[in-house]
């Protein structure tokens, strides 16, 4: 497999540096108002006055920072700094702390709620900017976000993190990330990305409370969030950790399979790593239920009704590559290598937009491109695909 993976590494470098990142640099940088534009449609129409989402901006910050860290390229630092400066100038709530959910196109606040998922992504991006540049201001803000999450969101009675707050940190009635989500107090998705952010912060800030809470998050996944019968992740819970969902998300399964392993590795606890890897391989096997012969992975399944969302969104395909390669690294089982390579062949054939840049939002199970959803937007960001490229490039050695 060595030749195939070295070829893959070169192709991923080309994809990242000649397609994904240039799209955001050339087409999405807002030269009039700073930062980046908020939307380009699936038909490649730039919406100049679109709102600017927090998730989009935090993920752009992470992507260019991570690219700068890997390549040591000052151009990527320049675009990471563009993102960082816009965030500092517009997204932070200087009165109450934390970051807003969404801005108007002119940079004024639109939706000022404090979604914990959003706070975590800003932390994730700011830490990566610090890792790439040594910018202490970015690290200080990341630590500030950590303390705010622990102060306001952590459930000291039943454990875990509540979902969403008002501008002045009052728990909201509508806690949802998006309209398709269940309105429940705790979610797998938020806990996964708090775990991701805390892992990145612990790389650069050895703090006792952070270490304790990162360990606790791993424990929550092992004991509460991972379904003990199926090894899929349950998605929605009430405050007492009673499951309120009948869905499995194949993309989140395979993403968690490597993020949990990464968290244990960063903690440096060999016994915990071994314990986590026994479980994450089972998660990878569960996620494989969504794999198709053409290398794609379906979105999700309702285990109660049996209904399957057979669309292949961009991000589960990217996460499948990292998750299955991570399983290959652990086991050296060639089936995981084949799954990684098959995912890339599907992505190249169907998702990469060779004409206009970046990736399409989704394709159907028979390969029909979805041009009704964004090419770039509130949720469509360079994070999943750029991270996949960088992760595999870092892991594949000569």
N, C-alpha and C positions, 0 to 999 in steps of 0.2 A: 504493500500500500504506500510505500514511501514516495515513489514517483508520483502517484495520483495526488497525494496530499501536497507535495511541493508544487505541482501544477495548480492545485486549488489555491494555495497561498498566493501565487502570482496573480491568478485571476481575481482574487478578492482584493488585492492591492490595486489592481487596475480599476475594479468596480468602485472602490471607495474614492480613489484619487482622481478618476476621470469621469465619474458619473454622479455619485451620490453627493459628495461635498461640493463640487462645482455648481450643481443645481442650486444649492442654498446660497452660495456665494454670489452667483451671477444673477439669478432670477428672483431671489427672495429677500435680499438686503434692501431695507427701506432707506434710501439715500436722503430722503426729505425729512423724515421724522425720527430717524434713528432706529436701531434694532432691526427687526425683520418684519416683513408683511405678514398678515395673519391668515391669508388663504390664497390658494390657487386651486381651481376646480379640477375635477377629473378630465375635463376637456381642455386643460391648460390655459384657462382664463384667470389672470391675476385679478384678485378683488382688492383694490388698493385701500378701500375704506373698511375692510373687514376688521372685527375686533381682534385683539391680540391676546391669545390665551396663555395662562401661566404655564401649563404643561408644555406647550410648544416652545416657549422661550427657555424654560429650564432644560429641556431636552436638547435644544440647539446649543446651549452653553456646555452641556456635558459632552456632546458629540465633537465639537471643535476643540474642546479642552483635551479630550481623550486622544484625538488625532494629533494634536500638538505634542502631547506627552510621548506618543509612540514615534512620530516622525521627526520631532525637534524642528518643525517647519515654522518659521516666523509668520508665514501667511495664515496658518491655522490659528496661531496665537492672536493675530490681529482680529480674526472673526470671533474667536472666543471672547476677546476683550470687548468687542462691539456688543455681544450679548450680555456680558457682565455689567457693562456701564449702563445699558438700557434698563436692566433689572434693578440696579441700585437707584437709578433716577426715578423709576416709575412703579415698580411692583411692590416695594416694601412699604408697609404701613408703619410710619414712623411714630405714630401715636400709640397704637395698641400692640405693635409687634406682629411679625409674621408677614406673609405675602398674600396678595389678592389673587382671586381666581381668574379674573378677566379684566382687560382694559379696553377702552375705546381705541379706535385707530390713532387718535391724537395723543394717546398715552394717559388720559384721565381715567380714573377708576370707573368700571362698569359694574362688575359683580365683586363685592368686597368680602364674600364669605371666606372662611378659613378652612378649606378642605384639607384634611391631614395628608392625604395622598399628594396633594400639591406642595405642601410644606416639605415633604420628604424628597420630592423631585428637585426642588430648589437646593436643598441640602446636598443631594447627590451631585448636582452640577457644580455647585460652589466648591465642594471638596476637590472635584476633578480639576477645576481651574487652579486651585491652590497647588495641586500636585504638579501641574504643568508649568506654573509661573512662579510659585513661591509667594503669591499675593496674600499677605497676612489678613488683610481686610476681608477677603473672601472666606478664609477659614473662620474668622471671628463670627461672621454672619451665619455660617453653617452651624457653629456651636450654639449660637443664639437660637436658631430654629430647633435644634435638638432639645434645648432646655424648655422651649415653649411647648413642644409636643409632650414632653414628660410632665410638665406642669398642668396642662389643660386636658390632654387627650387620654393619658394613661388611666385605666380603670383599676384603682387600688383595691377594690373589693373582689372583682371577678376576673381580673387580668385582661390584658389586651388593650386595644386603642379604639376609642370612639371615632366616628367618621368625620363630622363636619360641625363647624361653629360659625357664629355670626362674626362681624367685624371685631366686636369687643369680647369674643370668646364665650358666648352663650351657646349651648348645644342646640342645634337646629332640629326642627321637626322633619324637614325634608333633607335627608342625609345623602341622597344619591349622587354618584359621580356623573351619571348620565341617565337619560330617560328609560333606557332598557334595563337598568339595574333595579334590584329590589330595595325598598326603603327600610333597611335594617341597620342596627346600631354598629355592627362589626362585619367586616368583609375580609375575605382572603386577599383580595387585590391590594387593599391598603396595607395590610400586614406584610405582604410580600415586598412592597416597595419601601416601607419603613425599614424592613430587614436589609434591603439592598443599600439604602442610604446610610444606615448605621454601620454596615460592613465597610463602606468606603470611608466613613469618618474615622472608624477605629484604625484604619491603615496609618493615619497621620496624627491621631490624638489618643494617646493611651490614658483613658479616663476610667475610673472604677465603676461609676454608674453606667457609662456607655457599655462597658464590657458585660456588666450584669444584665442590662436590658437586651443586649444582642443575644446573649445566651438564652434569655427568657423567650425571645422571639423564636429561636430555633425550637425550644421546648414546646411552644404553642403550636407550631406546625406539626411536630411529631405527635403531640397528644390530642390536639383539638381540630386542626384544619385538615390534615390528611385523613381521608376516610380509611378506617382500619380494615374494612372488608375489601374495598376495591383498589385502594392506593391512588385513586384520583384525589384532587383537592375539592372539598366542599367549599361553596362560594359565599354564602350569606348566613349570618348568625344573629340571634338576639343577644342582649347583654349578658345572658347566662350561658352562652355558647351552645344553645340549641340550634341545630341546623335548620335553616329556613329556605333551602334551595333544592331543586331536583336536577340541576345542571352540572355537567362536567365540561370544563374548558381545556381542550387538548393543548392549546398554546400555553396556558398558564401552568398546566401540569409539567410540560417539558422545560419551561422557563424556571420553575421552582426547583426542578431536579438539579440544575447546576448552580442556582443562586444559593440554595441551602448548603451545598457542598462548599461553595466559595466562602460563605460566612464562617463555617467551621474551620476552614483552612486559615482564614485571616485571624481567627482567635488563637490559632496555634496549639490547639488541644488535640493531640493524636487520638486519644480515646473517643473524643466527641466526633472527630472526622470519621473514624471507623463506624461508629454508631449511625451517623447521618448517611454515610454511603450505602449501608445496607438497605436503608429506606429509599434513598433517591434512585437506586437502580430499580426498585419496585415501581416508583413513580414513572420512570422512563419506560418501563414495560407497559404500564397502564396507558401512558400517552400514545404508545405505538398502536393502540387500538384504532386511533384516528388516521394512521398512515394509509396511503393508497399506493397501488402499483406504480403510478407515474411519479412517485417521490413527494407528492403533496401531503399535507396534513389538514384534515377538516377542522372547522372552527370549534364546534361544541356539540354535545348530545344531552338530551333530556332523558335521564335514565328511568323516569317514571312512565313517560308516554312512548319512549323509543324514538322520538323525532330527532333527526340529525340535521344540523346546519352544515351542508356540504360545501359551502363557499370556502375558499382558501384565501383568507386575508393575508396581507403582507407580513404582519408581525409574527404569527405562529410559524410561518415558514423559516423566518430568520432564527427564531428561538429554537426550532427543531435542530438546526445545524449545530448550534452551540451545545444543546442538551445531549444530543446523541454523540457528538465528539467527546464531550466530557465523560459519558459512559464508556466510550472506547478507551479513553485514557486510563480509566479505573480498571477495566477488565481485559483490555486487548482483544476483545471478541470482535471478529471481523464483521459481524452483522451490524454493529453500531457504525463502523466505518462506512459500510455500504449505504446505510440510511443517511448519513451525513452527505455523502457524495450525490445520492439520488435527490436529496432536497435541493442541492445547488443546481442540478440539471433542470429541475422543475422551475426554480426561480429564474434562471437564465432564459429559459424558453418562454415563460408566460408572464412573469412579474416585472422584470427589468424593462423600463421604457427606453429602448435604444434610440428612439427618435427625439424625445423631448426631455429626457433625463429623469432621474429618481426611479421609483417603483410605482406601479399602479396600486391602488388600494386593495384590490382583490381580483381574483378570477373565479369563475364558476368551476364546478367539478369537470366540465368538458372544455375548459380553457377560454371561456368568453370573458373578456376584460370588463371590469366594472368601471365605467367612466362617469357614474352618477355621484360617487363619493370623491372626496378631495384627493388631489395629488399632494397637496400640502395644506395643513390646517390645524384646527384645535387639537386633534388627536393624531394627525398624520405628520410625523416628525422624522428626523434622520437618526433617531436613537436606536431602534431595534436593528435596522440593517447596518448602520455604521458600527454598532457594538459587535454584531456578529462578525463583521470583517476583522475588526481589531482583535477580538478574542481569539479567533482561529489563527490569524497571522501571528499572534503572540505564542500560541500553543504549538504550532507546527514548526519543528526545528529541522535544520539542514541535516 
